Amino acid sequence: MFALGGGCALVNSILAQVQDVTHGSLIESVQLKGPPIFIVGHWRSGTTLMHELMSMDSRLAYPTNFDAFVPNHFLASRFFFYPLLKMLMPRQRPMDNMSMGIGSPQEDDFALCAYGAPTPYRRIAFPNQPNREHLNLKLSDADHEVQEQLHEAMDYFLKALTVRYDSQLVLKSPPHTGRLDKLAEWFPGAKFVHVARHPYKLVPSTMRLWKLLDSLQGFQIPKYDDTWLKNYIFECKDLMYSAYFNQRDTIPKNQLVEVNFEELTANPLVAMERVYDQLEMDGFEELKPALVGYFERKKNHQKNPFTLEPSLQLEIDNNWHRYMDVFGYSNQAG
């Protein structure tokens, strides 16, 4: 990992300078093609599914795996670097076996992490070291310098994506859940789609997610136990949703819509039509055939089974009750 990371860092640094020369002035001057759409919600809540569905709208553009993982130079290197990474990309995501490719939609927080912005994803590199950057999940409480670093990184990435695709952007990242007020300030008119899922499924799935990412992407073999990981997940939720619940009512009704994962998978066309209607977006009828085809292709996908221990269920009931109340979940398995 050290050799791979060091080699990639050198190549990325050189190519970043190339992009700055070839595209820097264009990135600096370009204007976004309409307010961005941010998909938010806790990890493993269904935000990826929503991102994939909205990315099929031909009027929208989105960051791909390639864009997000080489954000410093994807404009300059795409013609020769893209085929190489395409060969190296796994065909399935490790946490849920969903299909993926170099051109699949990806979280913009990975790009922000590559820029050195203060995102909780930097913890993955050294999972055994003390790291409190997840405290920035409640961005309004973060230092002004932290907010400005994040703003600068997001502004650059969204402008670079606009240079690449020349379309309105749809983005997805769970850490955005606690950034609503700042995103609305930085990108006037921004729209938000929040996806919720029953915590009985969400919590064990998130524990699996971090274990896999930390073991696959980290420079250390993770040594934490399930108790530490559970507490970390609960703390992240508290930060994200104390911010979200305080800020959601400040966003106009035509700029924020909330969807439950269970609703989205049971009645996808109804749920997606509601999203487009509430956000006052055109194009749902044109999108509908693609949505039908997507769910037809995925109909045989098997979700990972999770066994919820009674002790963990009790802790979820005690810790996630506001989340469950707001989004209509009871303390029964979802």
Buried (B, 14 or more C-beta within 10 A) or exposed (E): EEEEEEEEEEBBEEBBBBBBEEBBEEBEEBEBBBBBBBBBBBBBBBBBBBBBBBBBBEBBBBBBBBBBBBBBBBBBBBEEBBEEBEEEBEEEBBBBEBEBEBBBBBBBBBBBBBBEBBBBBBBBBBBEEEBEBBBBBBBBBBEEEBBEBBBEBBBBBBBBBBBBBEBBBBBBBBBBBBBBBBBBEBBEEBBBBBBBBBBBBBBBBBBBBBBBBBBEBBEEEBEBEEEEBBEBBBBBBBBBBBBBEBBBEEBEEEBBBBBBBBBBBEEBEEBBBBBBEBBEBEEBEEBBEEBEEBEEEEEEEEEEEEEBEEEBBEBBBEBBEEBBEBBEBEBEEB
